[in-house]
Amino acid sequence: MAEMDPHHAGDHVERPGYESKDASPRGVVLAGVGLMVLLVLSLAVVAGLFSYFRQRQVSAYGAGPTPTAIQPPAPRLQVDPAKDLQEVRATQEAQLKSYGWVNKGAGVIHMPIDQAMQFIVEHGVPTRAPTPTPEATTSASPTPSSGGS
């Protein structure tokens, strides 16, 4: 059976275990050029299909609505977002520059931001008195029993 083995037919010379010839530079360049040509042709075919389907759609359904004509169904909760944002910012700006109550029952007010910053610089940040912490109960520790044994 050794005669039929193509690896051992006729010569018993030891061969290296790797490729002994380099790849052909011409073959590598031709393969790269072929891939580039295939890529360009594919892109041309896809662009042609997009154009064809777009023309079919326009002829069947018309050009369609313009983006400004598209309106969501009622109720329209925010008709003019830019105007709404300006109103919110104006309200916030007015609150930053005026006096008023935040919580009248608790005696909390708001004041103009410039005066509040000046007050903090002059008097420091107001603090509250520390709340007393509950002392640890000693009921968890063992107590000596008063009964005799």
Stockholm file with secondary structure:
# STOCKHOLM 1.0

chainA/1-149         MAEMDPHHAGDHVERPGYESKDASPRGVVLAGVGLMVLLVLSLAVVAGLFSYFRQRQVSAYGAGPTPTAIQPPAPRLQVDPAKDLQEVRATQEAQLKSYGWVNKGAGVIHMPIDQAMQFIVEHGVPTRAPTPTPEATTSASPTPSSGGS
#=GR chainA/1-149 SS CTTTCGGGSSCCCCCCSSCCSCCCHHHHHHHHHHHHHHHHHHHHHHHHHHHHHHHHHHHHHCSCCCTTTCCCCSCCSCSCHHHHHHHHHHHHHHHHTSCEEEETTTTEEECCHHHHHHHHHHHCCCCCCCCCCCCCCSTTSCCCCCSCC
#=GC SS_cons         CTTTCGGGSSCCCCCCSSCCSCCCHHHHHHHHHHHHHHHHHHHHHHHHHHHHHHHHHHHHHCSCCCTTTCCCCSCCSCSCHHHHHHHHHHHHHHHHTSCEEEETTTTEEECCHHHHHHHHHHHCCCCCCCCCCCCCCSTTSCCCCCSCC
//
